[in-house]
């Protein structure tokens, strides 16, 4: 199948290119960048030297239609929504890595992104790109909105607990820590190395945009169990830490004091949701160094490592998820969605196990 990556010079688009070059079921023959037309991809990503001679091209709909059956769209937020309609009209399937089509409700979109959506009619048609939750819808989709990286990690940690009705759904706290690649390739004072290095910086304690995705998807899980009158409420806070890749979401949730809670119940909940999932691993060891999820272990991989501990002192469950923000948090999930859409084996091109030590 012929595929392309639009806006391929950024970190998410660049990772999509790297992975697609080795995917045995696709022919990557079109990558674009407004500023780098005619330059080799390896001039920006030197790890691809002597591996690929693909060059950046200009974007236009005629070229996209001629060259591609499916497009990975890695344009910035606000730009993708202007491009998607013409791509769909041209008969091209679209996997959008931006936030433009993740939120179903245009009012909520406006609240978090501070502007009206230019094509609200497409919001309901887009499928949220989290394969473990929306696999069946992804199979028949023409437009995928790949989940946000912070949102993905939080949802993976919380979904089994919500689905099995084990916790209070209106009192959820998510503390998420991310590496510098999550800020993209743009340069600003906050990403300057002397400022960012050796720091653990709170940068969005309230009002983070990914809150909307987390609440949307967990509310859908809640309603799937028959609770149609309630919505999940999440308090989300984000920190920038001294990493390049990786996210660790530490989620604090509470259970009814009148109910007993033990590891066996939680193991059962996570296994019910994830036992057949090729890229979700339950990490909860009693011995060893890495007893709970740690971003160091999943760098470069499409794995989501989840784990938990119970705090009986205040009826709290601490649920954790570690992912690589550029792979399972973006490009890897995008390719996993493509595999499902196109009927390829789901793990194709995604089985890299990572490095240890790193």
N, C-alpha and C positions, 0 to 999 in steps of 0.2 A: 504494500500500500504506500502511496506517495504522501509524504507529510511535510509540513513546514513549521517554522517557528518565527513568529512575528515579534520584533523587539528582542532579538536574541543576544544582545550584548550585555544585558543585565544579569545579575546572579541567578535568578530563577530561570530565565530564558537560556542562559549559558549552560546550566545544569541539564535542562531538557535536551539541548543539542548534544552534550557529551553522552548522555544515556541513549539517545535515539541513534547515534552513530553506531552503537554496538547492538542495537535491537535487530534480531534476525528476521523479523516480519515486516519491517518498514524500510522505505527508501527515503532518507532525508535529503531533499534536493532543493530546498528553498529556505533561506534564513535572511532576515531583514534587520536593518538598523538605519535610522535617519542620518547619523553622523559618520558611519563607517562603510559606506557603499564602496564596493570593489576591494575592500581590505580582507585579508584572510582571517578566518575565525581564530586561528592559532596565534595571530598577532595580538589578540586580546586575552586569549586563554592558552598560554604557552605549554600547558600540559598536553595539548593536542598536537604538538609539533611532530611531523612525520607520521601522523595518524590520519589526518584529513586535510584536504586542500579546499574545502568548501569556503566560499566567499560570501560576505554580506552583500545583499542585493537591495534595491529600492522596493518599497511596498506599493503595489497597486492591485486592484481587484482582478484585473485581467490576467496578470501573472499568477496570482494566487489560484484562480480558477483553472488555468492551464496546467499548473504544476502539482496541485495538491487535492487529495481527497479529504484530508483532515488538517486543521491548523491548530497549533498551540499558540495562544495569544498571550504574550507576556508584556503587553503595553501597560502603562501606569493606570491607576485608578482614575476614572473619569474619561479616559481615552477609549478604552475597550468598548464601552457601551455605544460609541459612535461608529465603531467598525463592525461589530457583530451582525447587525441587520443585513448589510450587503454581503457578508460572507455566507450567511445562512441562505439568502436569496440566490446566491450563486451555486447552491447545492453542496457547500462545504460544511462538514461537521466541525464544531468549534469546541475546544477545551480552553476555557479562559482562566488564567492564573491570577487575574486581578480580583478585586472585591466587588466589581460592578454588578454581578448578577447573583450574589450569595443571599441577599436579604429578600424575602418574598414580599414583604409589606413596604410599599413605596414611602409611606409615612415614617416608618422606622428608618428606612434608608436615609431620608432627608434629615432626620434627627441626628444621626451619627456622621453623615458625610456633608451636611450643611448645604445641600443643593437638591433640586428636583432631579429625578432620574429622567434621562432623555427618551428612554424606551421602556416605560413601566409595563407595557403589554407583554414583554419577554420575561419578566421576573418569575411568573408562575410556570413558564415553559422550561426554564433552566432547572437542571437537576443539581442539587448540592453534591459536590464531588468528594464524598467520604464513602469509599467503597464498602466498608464494613456495615454501614447503615442503609445505604441506598443502592445496593448492587442491582436489584431488579429494575429499578427505574433507569439506572445508567445503561443497561443493556439496550434500551430503545431510544436513548437520548440523541438529540442533534446538538444540544448546547449543554455543556458541563461548566459549572462554576466551582472551581477547585477551592476547597475549604482553606481558610486562613490558618497560618502556622500556629499561632497561640490558641486559636479556637480548636484546631485539631487535637492538640495535646490535652486541652481541658476536657473536650468531649470524650476522648478515649478513656480518660480517667474516671469520668462521672457516668457515662451512659449505662453501664451494668447496674449501678446503684439506683438510678432513676427507673430503669426498666423493670427492675425487680421490686420496686416500691420499698426500699430499705431505709430511706433517709427523708428528712424534711426537705421539701423541694423549693421552699421560699427563703432559705437561709443558707446559701452556698457561697463560700469564699474561695477564690482562685488566686494564688500567688504564682506568677509566671516569670521565669528568668530566661533571658535570651542573649545569644551572641551577636556580634557586630554585623554579620552578614544579613541579619534581619532588617537592617536599615537600608539595604540596597547599595548601589554603586555611587550614589550621590555623595558629595563631600560637603560637610558643614562643621561648624565648630564643635558640636557635641560628639562627632565621630572622629575628631582629630586625636591621633594616638596619645599624645601626652595628657589629654583630658580623659580619654576613655580607659587607658591602661590602669591596672591595679585598682579598679573601682567596682563597686556594686551600687549602681545608681538607680534610685527610684525615678521613673520618668513618666508614668501614667498611672497614678493611683486610682483615679476614678474616671469614668466616661470613656474607657477604651473602646474603639470601634468593634473589636472582636466580641465584646459582650453580647451584641445583638445576635451574632451567629450561634454562640453557645446557648443562649436562652431559646432561640428559635428551634434548634435541633433537639435539645433536651425536653422542651415542651412537647414536641412531636412524639418523643418516646413516652412521655407521661400520658399523653392522650391515647396512644396506641394500647395502653393498658386499661382504658376505660375512664380515666379521670379527664373528662372533656371540659370541665368548668374552671380549671386552674392553670396557671402558668408558672414555669420555673423562673426564679429570680436569682441572679448571680451578681456578686460583688467581685470585680476583676481588677487586679493590680499587676503592673508589669515593671520589671527591673532589667536594666542593661548590665551584663556581667562581662568579665574579662575572658571571653571566648570568641572565636570566629564563628563556629557553627554550634548549633544545639539549643534546645529549649527543655527546661524542666518545669512542669506545672505541678505545684503542690496544692491540692484541693482539700479544704477543711469543710466537712459536712457533719450533720448531727442527726442522731436517731432518737426515737421516742424512748424516754426514760423507763417507760413501763415494759419495754421489750428487751429481751436478752439479745446480745449480738456476739457472735464468735467468728473465728477465722473460717470455720467450715462453711458458714452461711455466705461469707464473702467470696471464698474460693468458688463456691457453686454459682454465685451470680456472675463472676467474671468468666468462668468456664462456659456457662450457658451462652453468653454473648460472643465469646472469642475462641472457643475450642477448635473451630474449623477455619479460623482466619489465618492465612499464611504469613501475615506480617505483624501480628500482635502477639507479644510474648508476656506471660505473667511471671514477674520477677519478685519473689518473696522468700529469700533464703534465710536460714537460721545461722549459717556460718559463712566464712569467706569475706572478701573485701567489698565486693559489689553486691550487697544484700538486697538493695532496692534499685529502682531505675536510676541510671546515671547517663547523662548525655555523652560522656566520653566513650561509651561502649557502642553507640549507634551512629557515630560520625560517618557520613558517606553511605549510609544504608537506608533501606525503605522500611525498617522495623520501627514499631512503636512498642516500647517497653512500659508495662503498667505494673503497679504494685500497691500495697495498702498496709496500714497498721491501725489497730483499734486502740483508742484512748478511753478506757472505761471511766476514768476520773471525771470527765465532763461529757460522756456519751458522744464522743467525737470519733469519726473515721477520717484518717489522713489517706487520701488516694492520690497516687503520683503517676505521671507519664513523662517519659523522655523520648524526644524525637530529634532528628536532624531537620532543622527548619527549612532547608533547601531541598530535601529529598521527601521524606514522608510528610513534611509540612508544605510542600509545593510540587516540585517537578516529579518526584517519585509517585505521589498520589495521582498526578495528572496522567502519567504513563500507565499506572494501574487501571485508571478509568478507561484509557484508550484500549487496553487489552480486553476489558470487559465489553466495551462497545463493539469491538470488532471480532469478538469470538476467539481471540488468541488465548492460549493458556495464561492465566492471570499473573503468574510469577515471571513471565518472560521479560528478560532484560532488567530484572530487579533483584536478583539473588546475591548480590555482592554482600559478603558478611562483615565488612569493616576491618579495621586494623586493631591489634592489641599487642604490645603497648603502642600508644600514640602520644 
